[in-house]
Amino acid sequence: MKTTRLNGLTQLIKDPTRVTENSSTTIDLVFVNNLHRIASHGVQEFGASDHSIVFAIKKAGTYKAPTEIREAFRQRAIQKRHCGHSLEY
């Protein structure tokens, strides 16, 4: 686990994912580098096997335009206003 921490990774699954009469083991590893982007995660019993289902749900994000593009647009708008043009949006 030291290697994962050094690389900024977090193991999501803590519960056993394979359960038998005599043992329970976490055999599924799910590592993430942005824990704040995970909305939900866990282990769900399957019933038809001794192996459980593992899931992780990532939060949806919105795309943000790079700052320099917005800044260039703002500069053009200011230049047009100084030339006597009005901008309507």
Phi and psi restraints in degrees (range 20) as a CNS / XPLOR table:
assign (resid 1 and name C) (resid 2 and name N)
       (resid 2 and name CA) (resid 2 and name C) 1.0 -61.9 20.0 2
assign (resid 2 and name N) (resid 2 and name CA)
       (resid 2 and name C) (resid 3 and name N) 1.0 -39.0 20.0 2
assign (resid 2 and name C) (resid 3 and name N)
       (resid 3 and name CA) (resid 3 and name C) 1.0 -62.0 20.0 2
assign (resid 3 and name N) (resid 3 and name CA)
       (resid 3 and name C) (resid 4 and name N) 1.0 -41.6 20.0 2
assign (resid 3 and name C) (resid 4 and name N)
       (resid 4 and name CA) (resid 4 and name C) 1.0 -66.8 20.0 2
assign (resid 4 and name N) (resid 4 and name CA)
       (resid 4 and name C) (resid 5 and name N) 1.0 -41.1 20.0 2
assign (resid 4 and name C) (resid 5 and name N)
       (resid 5 and name CA) (resid 5 and name C) 1.0 -65.3 20.0 2
assign (resid 5 and name N) (resid 5 and name CA)
       (resid 5 and name C) (resid 6 and name N) 1.0 -37.6 20.0 2
assign (resid 5 and name C) (resid 6 and name N)
       (resid 6 and name CA) (resid 6 and name C) 1.0 -64.2 20.0 2
assign (resid 6 and name N) (resid 6 and name CA)
       (resid 6 and name C) (resid 7 and name N) 1.0 -28.7 20.0 2
assign (resid 6 and name C) (resid 7 and name N)
       (resid 7 and name CA) (resid 7 and name C) 1.0 -97.6 20.0 2
assign (resid 7 and name N) (resid 7 and name CA)
       (resid 7 and name C) (resid 8 and name N) 1.0 9.8 20.0 2
assign (resid 7 and name C) (resid 8 and name N)
       (resid 8 and name CA) (resid 8 and name C) 1.0 73.5 20.0 2
assign (resid 8 and name N) (resid 8 and name CA)
       (resid 8 and name C) (resid 9 and name N) 1.0 27.2 20.0 2
assign (resid 8 and name C) (resid 9 and name N)
       (resid 9 and name CA) (resid 9 and name C) 1.0 -104.1 20.0 2
assign (resid 9 and name N) (resid 9 and name CA)
       (resid 9 and name C) (resid 10 and name N) 1.0 146.2 20.0 2
assign (resid 9 and name C) (resid 10 and name N)
       (resid 10 and name CA) (resid 10 and name C) 1.0 -122.6 20.0 2
assign (resid 10 and name N) (resid 10 and name CA)
       (resid 10 and name C) (resid 11 and name N) 1.0 133.7 20.0 2
assign (resid 10 and name C) (resid 11 and name N)
       (resid 11 and name CA) (resid 11 and name C) 1.0 -82.0 20.0 2
assign (resid 11 and name N) (resid 11 and name CA)
       (resid 11 and name C) (resid 12 and name N) 1.0 122.3 20.0 2
assign (resid 11 and name C) (resid 12 and name N)
       (resid 12 and name CA) (resid 12 and name C) 1.0 -78.7 20.0 2
assign (resid 12 and name N) (resid 12 and name CA)
       (resid 12 and name C) (resid 13 and name N) 1.0 -41.9 20.0 2
assign (resid 12 and name C) (resid 13 and name N)
       (resid 13 and name CA) (resid 13 and name C) 1.0 -86.9 20.0 2
assign (resid 13 and name N) (resid 13 and name CA)
       (resid 13 and name C) (resid 14 and name N) 1.0 118.0 20.0 2
assign (resid 13 and name C) (resid 14 and name N)
       (resid 14 and name CA) (resid 14 and name C) 1.0 -109.9 20.0 2
assign (resid 14 and name N) (resid 14 and name CA)
       (resid 14 and name C) (resid 15 and name N) 1.0 -23.6 20.0 2
assign (resid 14 and name C) (resid 15 and name N)
       (resid 15 and name CA) (resid 15 and name C) 1.0 -81.9 20.0 2
assign (resid 15 and name N) (resid 15 and name CA)
       (resid 15 and name C) (resid 16 and name N) 1.0 154.7 20.0 2
assign (resid 15 and name C) (resid 16 and name N)
       (resid 16 and name CA) (resid 16 and name C) 1.0 -62.1 20.0 2
assign (resid 16 and name N) (resid 16 and name CA)
       (resid 16 and name C) (resid 17 and name N) 1.0 140.2 20.0 2
assign (resid 16 and name C) (resid 17 and name N)
       (resid 17 and name CA) (resid 17 and name C) 1.0 -112.2 20.0 2
assign (resid 17 and name N) (resid 17 and name CA)
       (resid 17 and name C) (resid 18 and name N) 1.0 -5.3 20.0 2
assign (resid 17 and name C) (resid 18 and name N)
       (resid 18 and name CA) (resid 18 and name C) 1.0 -134.7 20.0 2
assign (resid 18 and name N) (resid 18 and name CA)
       (resid 18 and name C) (resid 19 and name N) 1.0 115.1 20.0 2
assign (resid 18 and name C) (resid 19 and name N)
       (resid 19 and name CA) (resid 19 and name C) 1.0 -123.0 20.0 2
assign (resid 19 and name N) (resid 19 and name CA)
       (resid 19 and name C) (resid 20 and name N) 1.0 124.0 20.0 2
assign (resid 19 and name C) (resid 20 and name N)
       (resid 20 and name CA) (resid 20 and name C) 1.0 -120.0 20.0 2
assign (resid 20 and name N) (resid 20 and name CA)
       (resid 20 and name C) (resid 21 and name N) 1.0 -176.9 20.0 2
assign (resid 20 and name C) (resid 21 and name N)
       (resid 21 and name CA) (resid 21 and name C) 1.0 -60.0 20.0 2
assign (resid 21 and name N) (resid 21 and name CA)
       (resid 21 and name C) (resid 22 and name N) 1.0 -36.6 20.0 2
assign (resid 21 and name C) (resid 22 and name N)
       (resid 22 and name CA) (resid 22 and name C) 1.0 -105.4 20.0 2
assign (resid 22 and name N) (resid 22 and name CA)
       (resid 22 and name C) (resid 23 and name N) 1.0 -10.5 20.0 2
assign (resid 22 and name C) (resid 23 and name N)
       (resid 23 and name CA) (resid 23 and name C) 1.0 -154.1 20.0 2
assign (resid 23 and name N) (resid 23 and name CA)
       (resid 23 and name C) (resid 24 and name N) 1.0 163.2 20.0 2
assign (resid 23 and name C) (resid 24 and name N)
       (resid 24 and name CA) (resid 24 and name C) 1.0 -142.9 20.0 2
assign (resid 24 and name N) (resid 24 and name CA)
       (resid 24 and name C) (resid 25 and name N) 1.0 129.5 20.0 2
assign (resid 24 and name C) (resid 25 and name N)
       (resid 25 and name CA) (resid 25 and name C) 1.0 -138.2 20.0 2
assign (resid 25 and name N) (resid 25 and name CA)
       (resid 25 and name C) (resid 26 and name N) 1.0 143.3 20.0 2
assign (resid 25 and name C) (resid 26 and name N)
       (resid 26 and name CA) (resid 26 and name C) 1.0 -91.1 20.0 2
assign (resid 26 and name N) (resid 26 and name CA)
       (resid 26 and name C) (resid 27 and name N) 1.0 102.3 20.0 2
assign (resid 26 and name C) (resid 27 and name N)
       (resid 27 and name CA) (resid 27 and name C) 1.0 -105.5 20.0 2
assign (resid 27 and name N) (resid 27 and name CA)
       (resid 27 and name C) (resid 28 and name N) 1.0 -8.8 20.0 2
assign (resid 27 and name C) (resid 28 and name N)
       (resid 28 and name CA) (resid 28 and name C) 1.0 -101.5 20.0 2
assign (resid 28 and name N) (resid 28 and name CA)
       (resid 28 and name C) (resid 29 and name N) 1.0 125.9 20.0 2
assign (resid 28 and name C) (resid 29 and name N)
       (resid 29 and name CA) (resid 29 and name C) 1.0 -113.4 20.0 2
assign (resid 29 and name N) (resid 29 and name CA)
       (resid 29 and name C) (resid 30 and name N) 1.0 125.9 20.0 2
assign (resid 29 and name C) (resid 30 and name N)
       (resid 30 and name CA) (resid 30 and name C) 1.0 -126.9 20.0 2
assign (resid 30 and name N) (resid 30 and name CA)
       (resid 30 and name C) (resid 31 and name N) 1.0 109.5 20.0 2
assign (resid 30 and name C) (resid 31 and name N)
       (resid 31 and name CA) (resid 31 and name C) 1.0 -105.0 20.0 2
assign (resid 31 and name N) (resid 31 and name CA)
       (resid 31 and name C) (resid 32 and name N) 1.0 141.9 20.0 2
assign (resid 31 and name C) (resid 32 and name N)
       (resid 32 and name CA) (resid 32 and name C) 1.0 -132.6 20.0 2
assign (resid 32 and name N) (resid 32 and name CA)
       (resid 32 and name C) (resid 33 and name N) 1.0 153.5 20.0 2
assign (resid 32 and name C) (resid 33 and name N)
       (resid 33 and name CA) (resid 33 and name C) 1.0 -106.4 20.0 2
assign (resid 33 and name N) (resid 33 and name CA)
       (resid 33 and name C) (resid 34 and name N) 1.0 -8.0 20.0 2
assign (resid 33 and name C) (resid 34 and name N)
       (resid 34 and name CA) (resid 34 and name C) 1.0 -131.2 20.0 2
assign (resid 34 and name N) (resid 34 and name CA)
       (resid 34 and name C) (resid 35 and name N) 1.0 80.1 20.0 2
assign (resid 34 and name C) (resid 35 and name N)
       (resid 35 and name CA) (resid 35 and name C) 1.0 -58.7 20.0 2
assign (resid 35 and name N) (resid 35 and name CA)
       (resid 35 and name C) (resid 36 and name N) 1.0 -32.5 20.0 2
assign (resid 35 and name C) (resid 36 and name N)
       (resid 36 and name CA) (resid 36 and name C) 1.0 -66.0 20.0 2
assign (resid 36 and name N) (resid 36 and name CA)
       (resid 36 and name C) (resid 37 and name N) 1.0 -14.9 20.0 2
assign (resid 36 and name C) (resid 37 and name N)
       (resid 37 and name CA) (resid 37 and name C) 1.0 -87.9 20.0 2
assign (resid 37 and name N) (resid 37 and name CA)
       (resid 37 and name C) (resid 38 and name N) 1.0 -2.6 20.0 2
assign (resid 37 and name C) (resid 38 and name N)
       (resid 38 and name CA) (resid 38 and name C) 1.0 -96.2 20.0 2
assign (resid 38 and name N) (resid 38 and name CA)
       (resid 38 and name C) (resid 39 and name N) 1.0 120.1 20.0 2
assign (resid 38 and name C) (resid 39 and name N)
       (resid 39 and name CA) (resid 39 and name C) 1.0 -79.7 20.0 2
assign (resid 39 and name N) (resid 39 and name CA)
       (resid 39 and name C) (resid 40 and name N) 1.0 -38.6 20.0 2
assign (resid 39 and name C) (resid 40 and name N)
       (resid 40 and name CA) (resid 40 and name C) 1.0 -159.0 20.0 2
assign (resid 40 and name N) (resid 40 and name CA)
       (resid 40 and name C) (resid 41 and name N) 1.0 153.6 20.0 2
assign (resid 40 and name C) (resid 41 and name N)
       (resid 41 and name CA) (resid 41 and name C) 1.0 -159.4 20.0 2
assign (resid 41 and name N) (resid 41 and name CA)
       (resid 41 and name C) (resid 42 and name N) 1.0 160.9 20.0 2
assign (resid 41 and name C) (resid 42 and name N)
       (resid 42 and name CA) (resid 42 and name C) 1.0 168.4 20.0 2
assign (resid 42 and name N) (resid 42 and name CA)
       (resid 42 and name C) (resid 43 and name N) 1.0 -168.3 20.0 2
assign (resid 42 and name C) (resid 43 and name N)
       (resid 43 and name CA) (resid 43 and name C) 1.0 -126.0 20.0 2
assign (resid 43 and name N) (resid 43 and name CA)
       (resid 43 and name C) (resid 44 and name N) 1.0 132.1 20.0 2
assign (resid 43 and name C) (resid 44 and name N)
       (resid 44 and name CA) (resid 44 and name C) 1.0 -122.6 20.0 2
assign (resid 44 and name N) (resid 44 and name CA)
       (resid 44 and name C) (resid 45 and name N) 1.0 128.1 20.0 2
assign (resid 44 and name C) (resid 45 and name N)
       (resid 45 and name CA) (resid 45 and name C) 1.0 -63.8 20.0 2
assign (resid 45 and name N) (resid 45 and name CA)
       (resid 45 and name C) (resid 46 and name N) 1.0 141.1 20.0 2
assign (resid 45 and name C) (resid 46 and name N)
       (resid 46 and name CA) (resid 46 and name C) 1.0 -96.4 20.0 2
assign (resid 46 and name N) (resid 46 and name CA)
       (resid 46 and name C) (resid 47 and name N) 1.0 -37.5 20.0 2
assign (resid 46 and name C) (resid 47 and name N)
       (resid 47 and name CA) (resid 47 and name C) 1.0 91.0 20.0 2
assign (resid 47 and name N) (resid 47 and name CA)
       (resid 47 and name C) (resid 48 and name N) 1.0 -33.9 20.0 2
assign (resid 47 and name C) (resid 48 and name N)
       (resid 48 and name CA) (resid 48 and name C) 1.0 -93.2 20.0 2
assign (resid 48 and name N) (resid 48 and name CA)
       (resid 48 and name C) (resid 49 and name N) 1.0 -0.1 20.0 2
assign (resid 48 and name C) (resid 49 and name N)
       (resid 49 and name CA) (resid 49 and name C) 1.0 -152.0 20.0 2
assign (resid 49 and name N) (resid 49 and name CA)
       (resid 49 and name C) (resid 50 and name N) 1.0 166.6 20.0 2
assign (resid 49 and name C) (resid 50 and name N)
       (resid 50 and name CA) (resid 50 and name C) 1.0 -85.7 20.0 2
assign (resid 50 and name N) (resid 50 and name CA)
       (resid 50 and name C) (resid 51 and name N) 1.0 1.9 20.0 2
assign (resid 50 and name C) (resid 51 and name N)
       (resid 51 and name CA) (resid 51 and name C) 1.0 -105.6 20.0 2
assign (resid 51 and name N) (resid 51 and name CA)
       (resid 51 and name C) (resid 52 and name N) 1.0 129.3 20.0 2
assign (resid 51 and name C) (resid 52 and name N)
       (resid 52 and name CA) (resid 52 and name C) 1.0 -88.0 20.0 2
assign (resid 52 and name N) (resid 52 and name CA)
       (resid 52 and name C) (resid 53 and name N) 1.0 164.7 20.0 2
assign (resid 52 and name C) (resid 53 and name N)
       (resid 53 and name CA) (resid 53 and name C) 1.0 -89.0 20.0 2
assign (resid 53 and name N) (resid 53 and name CA)
       (resid 53 and name C) (resid 54 and name N) 1.0 135.1 20.0 2
assign (resid 53 and name C) (resid 54 and name N)
       (resid 54 and name CA) (resid 54 and name C) 1.0 -110.2 20.0 2
assign (resid 54 and name N) (resid 54 and name CA)
       (resid 54 and name C) (resid 55 and name N) 1.0 136.4 20.0 2
assign (resid 54 and name C) (resid 55 and name N)
       (resid 55 and name CA) (resid 55 and name C) 1.0 -139.3 20.0 2
assign (resid 55 and name N) (resid 55 and name CA)
       (resid 55 and name C) (resid 56 and name N) 1.0 154.2 20.0 2
assign (resid 55 and name C) (resid 56 and name N)
       (resid 56 and name CA) (resid 56 and name C) 1.0 -145.4 20.0 2
assign (resid 56 and name N) (resid 56 and name CA)
       (resid 56 and name C) (resid 57 and name N) 1.0 131.4 20.0 2
assign (resid 56 and name C) (resid 57 and name N)
       (resid 57 and name CA) (resid 57 and name C) 1.0 -113.9 20.0 2
assign (resid 57 and name N) (resid 57 and name CA)
       (resid 57 and name C) (resid 58 and name N) 1.0 120.6 20.0 2
assign (resid 57 and name C) (resid 58 and name N)
       (resid 58 and name CA) (resid 58 and name C) 1.0 -88.8 20.0 2
assign (resid 58 and name N) (resid 58 and name CA)
       (resid 58 and name C) (resid 59 and name N) 1.0 139.0 20.0 2
assign (resid 58 and name C) (resid 59 and name N)
       (resid 59 and name CA) (resid 59 and name C) 1.0 -66.8 20.0 2
assign (resid 59 and name N) (resid 59 and name CA)
       (resid 59 and name C) (resid 60 and name N) 1.0 141.9 20.0 2
assign (resid 59 and name C) (resid 60 and name N)
       (resid 60 and name CA) (resid 60 and name C) 1.0 -79.1 20.0 2
assign (resid 60 and name N) (resid 60 and name CA)
       (resid 60 and name C) (resid 61 and name N) 1.0 143.4 20.0 2
assign (resid 60 and name C) (resid 61 and name N)
       (resid 61 and name CA) (resid 61 and name C) 1.0 -121.6 20.0 2
assign (resid 61 and name N) (resid 61 and name CA)
       (resid 61 and name C) (resid 62 and name N) 1.0 166.2 20.0 2
assign (resid 61 and name C) (resid 62 and name N)
       (resid 62 and name CA) (resid 62 and name C) 1.0 -109.2 20.0 2
assign (resid 62 and name N) (resid 62 and name CA)
       (resid 62 and name C) (resid 63 and name N) 1.0 146.2 20.0 2
assign (resid 62 and name C) (resid 63 and name N)
       (resid 63 and name CA) (resid 63 and name C) 1.0 -79.6 20.0 2
assign (resid 63 and name N) (resid 63 and name CA)
       (resid 63 and name C) (resid 64 and name N) 1.0 131.7 20.0 2
assign (resid 63 and name C) (resid 64 and name N)
       (resid 64 and name CA) (resid 64 and name C) 1.0 -113.2 20.0 2
assign (resid 64 and name N) (resid 64 and name CA)
       (resid 64 and name C) (resid 65 and name N) 1.0 128.3 20.0 2
assign (resid 64 and name C) (resid 65 and name N)
       (resid 65 and name CA) (resid 65 and name C) 1.0 -65.7 20.0 2
assign (resid 65 and name N) (resid 65 and name CA)
       (resid 65 and name C) (resid 66 and name N) 1.0 146.5 20.0 2
assign (resid 65 and name C) (resid 66 and name N)
       (resid 66 and name CA) (resid 66 and name C) 1.0 -58.9 20.0 2
assign (resid 66 and name N) (resid 66 and name CA)
       (resid 66 and name C) (resid 67 and name N) 1.0 147.4 20.0 2
assign (resid 66 and name C) (resid 67 and name N)
       (resid 67 and name CA) (resid 67 and name C) 1.0 -56.5 20.0 2
assign (resid 67 and name N) (resid 67 and name CA)
       (resid 67 and name C) (resid 68 and name N) 1.0 -41.0 20.0 2
assign (resid 67 and name C) (resid 68 and name N)
       (resid 68 and name CA) (resid 68 and name C) 1.0 -64.1 20.0 2
assign (resid 68 and name N) (resid 68 and name CA)
       (resid 68 and name C) (resid 69 and name N) 1.0 -29.5 20.0 2
assign (resid 68 and name C) (resid 69 and name N)
       (resid 69 and name CA) (resid 69 and name C) 1.0 -70.0 20.0 2
assign (resid 69 and name N) (resid 69 and name CA)
       (resid 69 and name C) (resid 70 and name N) 1.0 -45.3 20.0 2
assign (resid 69 and name C) (resid 70 and name N)
       (resid 70 and name CA) (resid 70 and name C) 1.0 -63.6 20.0 2
assign (resid 70 and name N) (resid 70 and name CA)
       (resid 70 and name C) (resid 71 and name N) 1.0 -38.1 20.0 2
assign (resid 70 and name C) (resid 71 and name N)
       (resid 71 and name CA) (resid 71 and name C) 1.0 -66.1 20.0 2
assign (resid 71 and name N) (resid 71 and name CA)
       (resid 71 and name C) (resid 72 and name N) 1.0 -41.0 20.0 2
assign (resid 71 and name C) (resid 72 and name N)
       (resid 72 and name CA) (resid 72 and name C) 1.0 -64.5 20.0 2
assign (resid 72 and name N) (resid 72 and name CA)
       (resid 72 and name C) (resid 73 and name N) 1.0 -40.4 20.0 2
assign (resid 72 and name C) (resid 73 and name N)
       (resid 73 and name CA) (resid 73 and name C) 1.0 -62.6 20.0 2
assign (resid 73 and name N) (resid 73 and name CA)
       (resid 73 and name C) (resid 74 and name N) 1.0 -43.4 20.0 2
assign (resid 73 and name C) (resid 74 and name N)
       (resid 74 and name CA) (resid 74 and name C) 1.0 -62.0 20.0 2
assign (resid 74 and name N) (resid 74 and name CA)
       (resid 74 and name C) (resid 75 and name N) 1.0 -40.7 20.0 2
assign (resid 74 and name C) (resid 75 and name N)
       (resid 75 and name CA) (resid 75 and name C) 1.0 -64.4 20.0 2
assign (resid 75 and name N) (resid 75 and name CA)
       (resid 75 and name C) (resid 76 and name N) 1.0 -40.9 20.0 2
assign (resid 75 and name C) (resid 76 and name N)
       (resid 76 and name CA) (resid 76 and name C) 1.0 -64.9 20.0 2
assign (resid 76 and name N) (resid 76 and name CA)
       (resid 76 and name C) (resid 77 and name N) 1.0 -38.8 20.0 2
assign (resid 76 and name C) (resid 77 and name N)
       (resid 77 and name CA) (resid 77 and name C) 1.0 -64.3 20.0 2
assign (resid 77 and name N) (resid 77 and name CA)
       (resid 77 and name C) (resid 78 and name N) 1.0 -41.4 20.0 2
assign (resid 77 and name C) (resid 78 and name N)
       (resid 78 and name CA) (resid 78 and name C) 1.0 -64.3 20.0 2
assign (resid 78 and name N) (resid 78 and name CA)
       (resid 78 and name C) (resid 79 and name N) 1.0 -42.1 20.0 2
assign (resid 78 and name C) (resid 79 and name N)
       (resid 79 and name CA) (resid 79 and name C) 1.0 -63.9 20.0 2
assign (resid 79 and name N) (resid 79 and name CA)
       (resid 79 and name C) (resid 80 and name N) 1.0 -39.9 20.0 2
assign (resid 79 and name C) (resid 80 and name N)
       (resid 80 and name CA) (resid 80 and name C) 1.0 -66.2 20.0 2
assign (resid 80 and name N) (resid 80 and name CA)
       (resid 80 and name C) (resid 81 and name N) 1.0 -37.8 20.0 2
assign (resid 80 and name C) (resid 81 and name N)
       (resid 81 and name CA) (resid 81 and name C) 1.0 -64.4 20.0 2
assign (resid 81 and name N) (resid 81 and name CA)
       (resid 81 and name C) (resid 82 and name N) 1.0 -37.6 20.0 2
assign (resid 81 and name C) (resid 82 and name N)
       (resid 82 and name CA) (resid 82 and name C) 1.0 -71.0 20.0 2
assign (resid 82 and name N) (resid 82 and name CA)
       (resid 82 and name C) (resid 83 and name N) 1.0 -21.6 20.0 2
assign (resid 82 and name C) (resid 83 and name N)
       (resid 83 and name CA) (resid 83 and name C) 1.0 -89.6 20.0 2
assign (resid 83 and name N) (resid 83 and name CA)
       (resid 83 and name C) (resid 84 and name N) 1.0 4.1 20.0 2
assign (resid 83 and name C) (resid 84 and name N)
       (resid 84 and name CA) (resid 84 and name C) 1.0 93.5 20.0 2
assign (resid 84 and name N) (resid 84 and name CA)
       (resid 84 and name C) (resid 85 and name N) 1.0 2.9 20.0 2
assign (resid 84 and name C) (resid 85 and name N)
       (resid 85 and name CA) (resid 85 and name C) 1.0 -91.5 20.0 2
assign (resid 85 and name N) (resid 85 and name CA)
       (resid 85 and name C) (resid 86 and name N) 1.0 144.9 20.0 2
assign (resid 85 and name C) (resid 86 and name N)
       (resid 86 and name CA) (resid 86 and name C) 1.0 -107.8 20.0 2
assign (resid 86 and name N) (resid 86 and name CA)
       (resid 86 and name C) (resid 87 and name N) 1.0 146.9 20.0 2
assign (resid 86 and name C) (resid 87 and name N)
       (resid 87 and name CA) (resid 87 and name C) 1.0 -107.1 20.0 2
assign (resid 87 and name N) (resid 87 and name CA)
       (resid 87 and name C) (resid 88 and name N) 1.0 133.8 20.0 2
assign (resid 87 and name C) (resid 88 and name N)
       (resid 88 and name CA) (resid 88 and name C) 1.0 -117.7 20.0 2
assign (resid 88 and name N) (resid 88 and name CA)
       (resid 88 and name C) (resid 89 and name N) 1.0 132.4 20.0 2
